């Protein structure tokens, strides 16, 4: 069963970034317009527009929702843990299993608010999922490394 989201702040990511003076209100408006036109996550849009770094998005999500941030670059993951989540699921949801203790599976994800992804992982793994935040590019690199034969 998924743990309820530990929502610390009711504010949207974009609002928090403006409040912290990471981006301006005008930049947020531009990103929201791009989101409305093309879809996608506001954080990824801001990164693609060069307005903010991925790490800043991850750290803001960490402070907003209380999920811990885990840079994956120097993190070693056991192949049997990675194998718990099928490649197509990891790629679809941009996440990777990083540890398993008993029936608790620790997963690094770029979008920790994707309840569907968490529920799917719990069904596939028959485990309770613990979420860490990692950047999209870190997760994509880890998927490339650990699922290289897929």
OpenMM code with the backbone's topology and positions (N, CA, C; nanometers):
from openmm import Vec3, app, unit

residues = "UNK UNK UNK UNK UNK UNK UNK UNK UNK UNK UNK UNK UNK UNK UNK UNK UNK UNK UNK UNK UNK UNK UNK UNK UNK UNK UNK UNK UNK UNK UNK UNK UNK UNK UNK UNK UNK UNK UNK UNK UNK UNK UNK UNK UNK UNK UNK UNK UNK UNK UNK UNK UNK UNK UNK UNK UNK UNK UNK UNK UNK UNK UNK UNK UNK UNK UNK UNK UNK UNK UNK UNK UNK UNK UNK UNK UNK UNK UNK UNK UNK UNK UNK UNK UNK UNK UNK UNK UNK UNK UNK UNK UNK UNK UNK UNK UNK UNK UNK UNK UNK UNK UNK UNK UNK UNK UNK UNK UNK UNK UNK UNK UNK UNK UNK UNK UNK UNK UNK UNK UNK UNK UNK UNK UNK UNK UNK UNK UNK UNK UNK UNK UNK UNK UNK UNK UNK UNK UNK UNK UNK UNK UNK UNK UNK UNK UNK UNK UNK UNK".split()
positions = [
    Vec3(0.0831, -0.1185, 0.0000),
    Vec3(0.0000, 0.0000, 0.0000),
    Vec3(0.0875, 0.1247, 0.0000),
    Vec3(0.0568, 0.2192, -0.0839),
    Vec3(0.1365, 0.3419, -0.0952),
    Vec3(0.1192, 0.4286, 0.0287),
    Vec3(0.2289, 0.4883, 0.0670),
    Vec3(0.2213, 0.5838, 0.1772),
    Vec3(0.1579, 0.7112, 0.1245),
    Vec3(0.0808, 0.7814, 0.2060),
    Vec3(0.0236, 0.9065, 0.1575),
    Vec3(0.1356, 1.0072, 0.1291),
    Vec3(0.1111, 1.0927, 0.0323),
    Vec3(0.2110, 1.1948, 0.0003),
    Vec3(0.2324, 1.2849, 0.1204),
    Vec3(0.3577, 1.3078, 0.1514),
    Vec3(0.3897, 1.3947, 0.2643),
    Vec3(0.4013, 1.5376, 0.2131),
    Vec3(0.2905, 1.5916, 0.1800),
    Vec3(0.2884, 1.7237, 0.1192),
    Vec3(0.3110, 1.8299, 0.2259),
    Vec3(0.4202, 1.9003, 0.2133),
    Vec3(0.4567, 2.0025, 0.3100),
    Vec3(0.4015, 2.1379, 0.2664),
    Vec3(0.4055, 2.1627, 0.1375),
    Vec3(0.3611, 2.2915, 0.0860),
    Vec3(0.2504, 2.2699, -0.0168),
    Vec3(0.1413, 2.3444, -0.0068),
    Vec3(0.0346, 2.3285, -0.1051),
    Vec3(0.0658, 2.4005, -0.2373),
    Vec3(0.1783, 2.4683, -0.2445),
    Vec3(0.2114, 2.5467, -0.3642),
    Vec3(0.2604, 2.4580, -0.4772),
    Vec3(0.2363, 2.5038, -0.5976),
    Vec3(0.2859, 2.4356, -0.7158),
    Vec3(0.4364, 2.4611, -0.7284),
    Vec3(0.5042, 2.3723, -0.8010),
    Vec3(0.6480, 2.3838, -0.8207),
    Vec3(0.6859, 2.5202, -0.8783),
    Vec3(0.6146, 2.5652, -0.9810),
    Vec3(0.6450, 2.6937, -1.0435),
    Vec3(0.6363, 2.8092, -0.9455),
    Vec3(0.5319, 2.8081, -0.8625),
    Vec3(0.5149, 2.9134, -0.7614),
    Vec3(0.6327, 2.9154, -0.6642),
    Vec3(0.6743, 2.7973, -0.6219),
    Vec3(0.7871, 2.7890, -0.5287),
    Vec3(0.9154, 2.8435, -0.5906),
    Vec3(0.9383, 2.8115, -0.7181),
    Vec3(1.0581, 2.8600, -0.7858),
    Vec3(1.0576, 3.0120, -0.7983),
    Vec3(0.9408, 3.0711, -0.8222),
    Vec3(0.9294, 3.2175, -0.8287),
    Vec3(0.9524, 3.2764, -0.6897),
    Vec3(0.8886, 3.2155, -0.5894),
    Vec3(0.9021, 3.2620, -0.4510),
    Vec3(1.0472, 3.2611, -0.4051),
    Vec3(1.1218, 3.1617, -0.4498),
    Vec3(1.2632, 3.1496, -0.4120),
    Vec3(1.3552, 3.2291, -0.5038),
    Vec3(1.2969, 3.3031, -0.5962),
    Vec3(1.3713, 3.3867, -0.6921),
    Vec3(1.4643, 3.3036, -0.7815),
    Vec3(1.4257, 3.1793, -0.8068),
    Vec3(1.5012, 3.0949, -0.8987),
    Vec3(1.4658, 3.1344, -1.0420),
    Vec3(1.3373, 3.1645, -1.0643),
    Vec3(1.2886, 3.2138, -1.1928),
    Vec3(1.1975, 3.3331, -1.1658),
    Vec3(1.1728, 3.4092, -1.2708),
    Vec3(1.0815, 3.5233, -1.2573),
    Vec3(0.9391, 3.4787, -1.2909),
    Vec3(0.8426, 3.5612, -1.2549),
    Vec3(0.7026, 3.5321, -1.2887),
    Vec3(0.6859, 3.5248, -1.4405),
    Vec3(0.7579, 3.6110, -1.5123),
    Vec3(0.7498, 3.6108, -1.6588),
    Vec3(0.8038, 3.4795, -1.7160),
    Vec3(0.9121, 3.4290, -1.6571),
    Vec3(0.9668, 3.3012, -1.7038),
    Vec3(0.8687, 3.1870, -1.6767),
    Vec3(0.8046, 3.1919, -1.5604),
    Vec3(0.7054, 3.0900, -1.5283),
    Vec3(0.5901, 3.0951, -1.6281),
    Vec3(0.5431, 3.2159, -1.6596),
    Vec3(0.4345, 3.2306, -1.7571),
    Vec3(0.4732, 3.1717, -1.8924),
    Vec3(0.5973, 3.1968, -1.9341),
    Vec3(0.6458, 3.1436, -2.0616),
    Vec3(0.6475, 2.9902, -2.0583),
    Vec3(0.6949, 2.9337, -1.9466),
    Vec3(0.7006, 2.7879, -1.9323),
    Vec3(0.5606, 2.7274, -1.9271),
    Vec3(0.4688, 2.7948, -1.8579),
    Vec3(0.3302, 2.7459, -1.8507),
    Vec3(0.2636, 2.7487, -1.9880),
    Vec3(0.2954, 2.8504, -2.0667),
    Vec3(0.2417, 2.8586, -2.2032),
    Vec3(0.2956, 2.7421, -2.2872),
    Vec3(0.4250, 2.7128, -2.2716),
    Vec3(0.4855, 2.6003, -2.3440),
    Vec3(0.4229, 2.4684, -2.2989),
    Vec3(0.3945, 2.4574, -2.1692),
    Vec3(0.3322, 2.3367, -2.1152),
    Vec3(0.1917, 2.3186, -2.1720),
    Vec3(0.1183, 2.4287, -2.1799),
    Vec3(-0.0186, 2.4239, -2.2315),
    Vec3(-0.0180, 2.3800, -2.3785),
    Vec3(0.0817, 2.4273, -2.4526),
    Vec3(0.0926, 2.3971, -2.5949),
    Vec3(0.1397, 2.2536, -2.6207),
    Vec3(0.2435, 2.2107, -2.5472),
    Vec3(0.3075, 2.0827, -2.5766),
    Vec3(0.2838, 1.9749, -2.4719),
    Vec3(0.2347, 2.0125, -2.3529),
    Vec3(0.2208, 1.9155, -2.2452),
    Vec3(0.3543, 1.8916, -2.1772),
    Vec3(0.3554, 1.8059, -2.0781),
    Vec3(0.4791, 1.7726, -2.0080),
    Vec3(0.4814, 1.8305, -1.8677),
    Vec3(0.5866, 1.7974, -1.7961),
    Vec3(0.6033, 1.8436, -1.6589),
    Vec3(0.6670, 1.9821, -1.6577),
    Vec3(0.6179, 2.0688, -1.5725),
    Vec3(0.6678, 2.2065, -1.5683),
    Vec3(0.8173, 2.2108, -1.5387),
    Vec3(0.8645, 2.1246, -1.4496),
    Vec3(1.0069, 2.1216, -1.4173),
    Vec3(1.0927, 2.0896, -1.5388),
    Vec3(1.0506, 1.9894, -1.6153),
    Vec3(1.1263, 1.9511, -1.7351),
    Vec3(1.1216, 2.0604, -1.8412),
    Vec3(1.0094, 2.1291, -1.8507),
    Vec3(0.9977, 2.2399, -1.9465),
    Vec3(1.0928, 2.3523, -1.9081),
    Vec3(1.0971, 2.3878, -1.7808),
    Vec3(1.1876, 2.4936, -1.7334),
    Vec3(1.3333, 2.4570, -1.7618),
    Vec3(1.3680, 2.3306, -1.7432),
    Vec3(1.5044, 2.2844, -1.7717),
    Vec3(1.5318, 2.2934, -1.9219),
    Vec3(1.4362, 2.2465, -2.0037),
    Vec3(1.4570, 2.2474, -2.1493),
    Vec3(1.4683, 2.3892, -2.2048),
    Vec3(1.4026, 2.4841, -2.1384),
    Vec3(1.4122, 2.6243, -2.1811),
    Vec3(1.5378, 2.6919, -2.1259),
    Vec3(1.6160, 2.6179, -2.0476),
    Vec3(1.7409, 2.6721, -1.9936),
    Vec3(1.7213, 2.7700, -1.8788),
    Vec3(1.6044, 2.7672, -1.8157),
    Vec3(1.5747, 2.8628, -1.7088),
    Vec3(1.6209, 2.8163, -1.5716),
    Vec3(1.6391, 2.6850, -1.5575),
    Vec3(1.6739, 2.6294, -1.4268),
    Vec3(1.7480, 2.4974, -1.4472),
    Vec3(1.8312, 2.4608, -1.3516),
    Vec3(1.9045, 2.3340, -1.3583),
    Vec3(1.8175, 2.2212, -1.3011),
    Vec3(1.8401, 2.1014, -1.3514),
    Vec3(1.7655, 1.9844, -1.3029),
    Vec3(1.7793, 1.9657, -1.1521),
    Vec3(1.9002, 1.9869, -1.1012),
    Vec3(1.9244, 1.9682, -0.9577),
    Vec3(1.8377, 2.0628, -0.8752),
    Vec3(1.8175, 2.1838, -0.9263),
    Vec3(1.7339, 2.2818, -0.8554),
    Vec3(1.5899, 2.2323, -0.8485),
    Vec3(1.5407, 2.1757, -0.9576),
    Vec3(1.4055, 2.1190, -0.9596),
    Vec3(1.3961, 2.0065, -0.8564),
    Vec3(1.4940, 1.9157, -0.8578),
    Vec3(1.4930, 1.8024, -0.7647),
    Vec3(1.4965, 1.8511, -0.6200),
    Vec3(1.5811, 1.9485, -0.5914),
    Vec3(1.5914, 1.9992, -0.4542),
    Vec3(1.4654, 2.0741, -0.4123),
    Vec3(1.4005, 2.1420, -0.5048),
    Vec3(1.2756, 2.2110, -0.4729),
    Vec3(1.1650, 2.1095, -0.4439),
    Vec3(1.1585, 2.0028, -0.5239),
    Vec3(1.0612, 1.8959, -0.4976),
    Vec3(1.0876, 1.8323, -0.3615),
    Vec3(1.2151, 1.8174, -0.3280),
    Vec3(1.2532, 1.7614, -0.1986),
    Vec3(1.1982, 1.8466, -0.0854),
    Vec3(1.2185, 1.9768, -0.0945),
    Vec3(1.1716, 2.0642, 0.0138),
    Vec3(1.0192, 2.0771, 0.0129),
    Vec3(0.9578, 2.0692, -0.1050),
    Vec3(0.8129, 2.0851, -0.1153),
    Vec3(0.7384, 1.9638, -0.0598),
    Vec3(0.7868, 1.8454, -0.0880),
    Vec3(0.7112, 1.7248, -0.0533),
    Vec3(0.7789, 1.6363, 0.0507),
    Vec3(0.9016, 1.6671, 0.0872),
    Vec3(0.9693, 1.5904, 0.1901),
    Vec3(1.0330, 1.4609, 0.1424),
    Vec3(1.0381, 1.4379, 0.0110),
    Vec3(1.1073, 1.3203, -0.0404),
    Vec3(1.2572, 1.3492, -0.0415),
    Vec3(1.3408, 1.2533, -0.0014),
    Vec3(1.4855, 1.2782, -0.0051),
    Vec3(1.5390, 1.2800, -0.1482),
    Vec3(1.6433, 1.3599, -0.1702),
    Vec3(1.7082, 1.3725, -0.3005),
    Vec3(1.8281, 1.2793, -0.3035),
    Vec3(1.8450, 1.2059, -0.4128),
    Vec3(1.9567, 1.1134, -0.4270),
    Vec3(2.0242, 1.1322, -0.5619),
    Vec3(2.1435, 1.1946, -0.5628),
    Vec3(2.2182, 1.2004, -0.6888),
    Vec3(2.2679, 1.0588, -0.7213),
    Vec3(2.2378, 1.0097, -0.8391),
    Vec3(2.2669, 0.8703, -0.8726),
    Vec3(2.4062, 0.8467, -0.9299),
    Vec3(2.4765, 0.9527, -0.9670),
    Vec3(2.6040, 0.9387, -1.0383),
    Vec3(2.7007, 0.8401, -0.9732),
    Vec3(2.7198, 0.8459, -0.8435),
    Vec3(2.8164, 0.7583, -0.7767),
    Vec3(2.7493, 0.6489, -0.6949),
    Vec3(2.6239, 0.6221, -0.7247),
    Vec3(2.5487, 0.5232, -0.6485),
    Vec3(2.5535, 0.3887, -0.7205),
    Vec3(2.5950, 0.2850, -0.6511),
    Vec3(2.6046, 0.1503, -0.7090),
    Vec3(2.4759, 0.0738, -0.6781),
    Vec3(2.4114, 0.0217, -0.7812),
    Vec3(2.2848, -0.0501, -0.7645),
    Vec3(2.3060, -0.1968, -0.7999),
    Vec3(2.2563, -0.2866, -0.7146),
    Vec3(2.2685, -0.4304, -0.7405),
    Vec3(2.1806, -0.4699, -0.8590),
    Vec3(2.2348, -0.5470, -0.9535),
    Vec3(2.1571, -0.5872, -1.0714),
    Vec3(2.0256, -0.6587, -1.0386),
    Vec3(2.0232, -0.7397, -0.9309),
    Vec3(1.8998, -0.8104, -0.8961),
    Vec3(1.7915, -0.7137, -0.8473),
    Vec3(1.8328, -0.6000, -0.7913),
    Vec3(1.7366, -0.4978, -0.7481),
    Vec3(1.6800, -0.4257, -0.8710),
    Vec3(1.7682, -0.3893, -0.9635),
    Vec3(1.7250, -0.3222, -1.0869),
    Vec3(1.6240, -0.4093, -1.1609),
    Vec3(1.6497, -0.5405, -1.1640),
    Vec3(1.5668, -0.6351, -1.2394),
    Vec3(1.4241, -0.6481, -1.1859),
    Vec3(1.3979, -0.5990, -1.0660),
    Vec3(1.2631, -0.6061, -1.0091),
    Vec3(1.1633, -0.5278, -1.0949),
    Vec3(1.2094, -0.4179, -1.1513),
    Vec3(1.1235, -0.3343, -1.2364),
    Vec3(1.1616, -0.3588, -1.3819),
    Vec3(1.0671, -0.4038, -1.4642),
    Vec3(1.0975, -0.4262, -1.6059),
    Vec3(1.1449, -0.2973, -1.6748),
    Vec3(1.2323, -0.3157, -1.7732),
    Vec3(1.2904, -0.2038, -1.8474),
    Vec3(1.1846, -0.1063, -1.9001),
    Vec3(1.0794, -0.1593, -1.9645),
    Vec3(0.9781, -0.0717, -2.0253),
    Vec3(0.9066, 0.0137, -1.9200),
    Vec3(0.8879, -0.0408, -1.8003),
    Vec3(0.8220, 0.0335, -1.6922),
    Vec3(0.9161, 0.1426, -1.6395),
    Vec3(1.0432, 0.1059, -1.6204),
    Vec3(1.1427, 0.2024, -1.5729),
    Vec3(1.1541, 0.3191, -1.6712),
    Vec3(1.1578, 0.2866, -1.7996),
    Vec3(1.1705, 0.3900, -1.9035),
    Vec3(1.0431, 0.4749, -1.9117),
    Vec3(0.9281, 0.4112, -1.9086),
    Vec3(0.8007, 0.4826, -1.9196),
    Vec3(0.7836, 0.5855, -1.8083),
    Vec3(0.8145, 0.5460, -1.6850),
    Vec3(0.7920, 0.6342, -1.5697),
    Vec3(0.9171, 0.7112, -1.5266),
    Vec3(1.0286, 0.6890, -1.5946),
    Vec3(1.1560, 0.7533, -1.5613),
    Vec3(1.1888, 0.7298, -1.4133),
    Vec3(1.2118, 0.6023, -1.3815),
    Vec3(1.2463, 0.5638, -1.2448),
    Vec3(1.3347, 0.4409, -1.2474),
    Vec3(1.3991, 0.4143, -1.1349),
    Vec3(1.4832, 0.2955, -1.1248),
    Vec3(1.4838, 0.2475, -0.9798),
    Vec3(1.4773, 0.1155, -0.9627),
    Vec3(1.4867, 0.0570, -0.8291),
    Vec3(1.6312, 0.0707, -0.7834),
    Vec3(1.6513, 0.1136, -0.6579),
    Vec3(1.7885, 0.1327, -0.6107),
    Vec3(1.8231, 0.0463, -0.4897),
    Vec3(1.7224, -0.0044, -0.4183),
    Vec3(1.7507, -0.0877, -0.3018),
    Vec3(1.6255, -0.1651, -0.2618),
    Vec3(1.6461, -0.2807, -0.1985),
    Vec3(1.5332, -0.3589, -0.1488),
    Vec3(1.5726, -0.4218, -0.0161),
    Vec3(1.4924, -0.3954, 0.0848),
    Vec3(1.5120, -0.4562, 0.2159),
    Vec3(1.3779, -0.5169, 0.2557),
    Vec3(1.3751, -0.6494, 0.2668),
    Vec3(1.2500, -0.7177, 0.2978),
    Vec3(1.1474, -0.6908, 0.1891),
    Vec3(1.0321, -0.6357, 0.2276),
    Vec3(0.9287, -0.6045, 0.1289),
    Vec3(0.9225, -0.4538, 0.1012),
    Vec3(1.0320, -0.3833, 0.1309),
    Vec3(1.0407, -0.2399, 0.1008),
    Vec3(1.1348, -0.2182, -0.0165),
    Vec3(1.0820, -0.1597, -0.1229),
    Vec3(1.1601, -0.1311, -0.2426),
    Vec3(1.1835, 0.0189, -0.2503),
    Vec3(1.3099, 0.0582, -0.2586),
    Vec3(1.3438, 0.1998, -0.2717),
    Vec3(1.3612, 0.2314, -0.4193),
    Vec3(1.2924, 0.3358, -0.4642),
    Vec3(1.2905, 0.3731, -0.6051),
    Vec3(1.3291, 0.5203, -0.6188),
    Vec3(1.4164, 0.5486, -0.7152),
    Vec3(1.4492, 0.6873, -0.7485),
    Vec3(1.3640, 0.7260, -0.8681),
    Vec3(1.2931, 0.8386, -0.8575),
    Vec3(1.2076, 0.8848, -0.9663),
    Vec3(1.2202, 1.0346, -0.9858),
    Vec3(1.1966, 1.0791, -1.1086),
    Vec3(1.2023, 1.2215, -1.1395),
    Vec3(1.0730, 1.2906, -1.0975),
    Vec3(0.9617, 1.2187, -1.1045),
    Vec3(0.8321, 1.2764, -1.0679),
    Vec3(0.7707, 1.1944, -0.9543),
    Vec3(0.8014, 1.2322, -0.8307),
    Vec3(0.7529, 1.1536, -0.7166),
    Vec3(0.6025, 1.1642, -0.6939),
    Vec3(0.5367, 1.2521, -0.7673),
    Vec3(0.3929, 1.2714, -0.7510),
    Vec3(0.3109, 1.1830, -0.8446),
    Vec3(0.3783, 1.0996, -0.9241),
    Vec3(0.3090, 1.0107, -1.0160),
    Vec3(0.2577, 0.8888, -0.9389),
    Vec3(0.1375, 0.9019, -0.8860),
    Vec3(0.0761, 0.7971, -0.8047),
    Vec3(0.0581, 0.6691, -0.8858),
    Vec3(0.0229, 0.6824, -1.0139),
    Vec3(0.0048, 0.5656, -1.1007),
    Vec3(0.1332, 0.4836, -1.1087),
    Vec3(0.2473, 0.5529, -1.1220),
    Vec3(0.3759, 0.4832, -1.1289),
    Vec3(0.4023, 0.4067, -1.0002),
    Vec3(0.3790, 0.4703, -0.8866),
    Vec3(0.4023, 0.4059, -0.7568),
    Vec3(0.3123, 0.2836, -0.7416),
    Vec3(0.1850, 0.2982, -0.7772),
    Vec3(0.0920, 0.1846, -0.7667),
    Vec3(0.1335, 0.0706, -0.8585),
    Vec3(0.1770, 0.1032, -0.9804),
    Vec3(0.2219, -0.0003, -1.0741),
    Vec3(0.3440, -0.0744, -1.0201),
    Vec3(0.4393, -0.0010, -0.9653),
    Vec3(0.5606, -0.0621, -0.9108),
    Vec3(0.5253, -0.1524, -0.7919),
    Vec3(0.4327, -0.1079, -0.7085),
    Vec3(0.3911, -0.1902, -0.5955),
    Vec3(0.3267, -0.3205, -0.6426),
    Vec3(0.2459, -0.3135, -0.7481),
    Vec3(0.1837, -0.4343, -0.8036),
    Vec3(0.2880, -0.5284, -0.8632),
    Vec3(0.3789, -0.4724, -0.9422),
    Vec3(0.4819, -0.5528, -1.0092),
    Vec3(0.5748, -0.6185, -0.9076),
    Vec3(0.6156, -0.5428, -0.8071),
    Vec3(0.7178, -0.5900, -0.7133),
    Vec3(0.6612, -0.6597, -0.5898),
    Vec3(0.5326, -0.6396, -0.5643),
    Vec3(0.4696, -0.6897, -0.4424),
    Vec3(0.5409, -0.6354, -0.3178),
    Vec3(0.5863, -0.5103, -0.3287),
    Vec3(0.6590, -0.4437, -0.2204),
    Vec3(0.5952, -0.3081, -0.1906),
    Vec3(0.6267, -0.2542, -0.0744),
    Vec3(0.5937, -0.1150, -0.0442),
    Vec3(0.7043, -0.0302, -0.1055),
    Vec3(0.6660, 0.0795, -0.1677),
    Vec3(0.7640, 0.1623, -0.2370),
    Vec3(0.8017, 0.2839, -0.1519),
    Vec3(0.9316, 0.3028, -0.1389),
    Vec3(0.9890, 0.4208, -0.0737),
    Vec3(1.0475, 0.5063, -0.1856),
    Vec3(1.0152, 0.6348, -0.1875),
    Vec3(1.0544, 0.7199, -0.2998),
    Vec3(1.1698, 0.8129, -0.2643),
    Vec3(1.2654, 0.8185, -0.3559),
    Vec3(1.3715, 0.9188, -0.3544),
    Vec3(1.3569, 0.9977, -0.4834),
    Vec3(1.3997, 1.1220, -0.4822),
    Vec3(1.3979, 1.2045, -0.6025),
    Vec3(1.5372, 1.2032, -0.6638),
    Vec3(1.5423, 1.1892, -0.7954),
    Vec3(1.6667, 1.2029, -0.8708),
    Vec3(1.6333, 1.2826, -0.9965),
    Vec3(1.7351, 1.3370, -1.0602),
    Vec3(1.7101, 1.4150, -1.1816),
    Vec3(1.6764, 1.3203, -1.2970),
    Vec3(1.6035, 1.3724, -1.3932),
    Vec3(1.5661, 1.2941, -1.5112),
    Vec3(1.6896, 1.2412, -1.5819),
    Vec3(1.7909, 1.3257, -1.6009),
    Vec3(1.9097, 1.2806, -1.6741),
    Vec3(1.9866, 1.1747, -1.5950),
    Vec3(1.9947, 1.1871, -1.4615),
    Vec3(2.0595, 1.0834, -1.3794),
    Vec3(1.9879, 0.9502, -1.3953),
    Vec3(1.8555, 0.9535, -1.3926),
    Vec3(1.7784, 0.8289, -1.4038),
    Vec3(1.7953, 0.7689, -1.5431),
    Vec3(1.7895, 0.8522, -1.6467),
    Vec3(1.8062, 0.8013, -1.7835),
    Vec3(1.9443, 0.7385, -1.8014),
    Vec3(2.0490, 0.8016, -1.7442),
    Vec3(2.1840, 0.7438, -1.7514),
    Vec3(2.1885, 0.6103, -1.6785),
    Vec3(2.1271, 0.6034, -1.5606),
    Vec3(2.1251, 0.4779, -1.4833),
    Vec3(2.0502, 0.3686, -1.5595),
    Vec3(1.9389, 0.4042, -1.6219),
    Vec3(1.8636, 0.3062, -1.7020),
    Vec3(1.9514, 0.2551, -1.8156),
    Vec3(2.0227, 0.3455, -1.8837),
    Vec3(2.1126, 0.3049, -1.9926),
    Vec3(2.2213, 0.2094, -1.9433),
    Vec3(2.2761, 0.2377, -1.8247),
    Vec3(2.3833, 0.1538, -1.7696),
    Vec3(2.3299, 0.0188, -1.7225),
    Vec3(2.2251, 0.0210, -1.6422),
    Vec3(2.1789, -0.1035, -1.5792),
    Vec3(2.0904, -0.1919, -1.6667),
    Vec3(2.0303, -0.1336, -1.7697),
    Vec3(1.9477, -0.2125, -1.8614),
    Vec3(2.0136, -0.2178, -1.9992),
    Vec3(2.1461, -0.2114, -2.0044),
    Vec3(2.2159, -0.1962, -2.1319),
    Vec3(2.1892, -0.3068, -2.2341),
    Vec3(2.1463, -0.4226, -2.1895),
    Vec3(2.1214, -0.5318, -2.2834),
    Vec3(1.9753, -0.5387, -2.3297),
    Vec3(1.8973, -0.4367, -2.2965),
    Vec3(1.7538, -0.4381, -2.3320),
    Vec3(1.7321, -0.3807, -2.4694),
] * unit.nanometer
topology = app.Topology()
chain = topology.addChain("A")
for resn in residues:
    res = topology.addResidue(resn, chain)
    for name in ("N", "CA", "C"):
        topology.addAtom(name, app.Element.getBySymbol(name[0]), res)
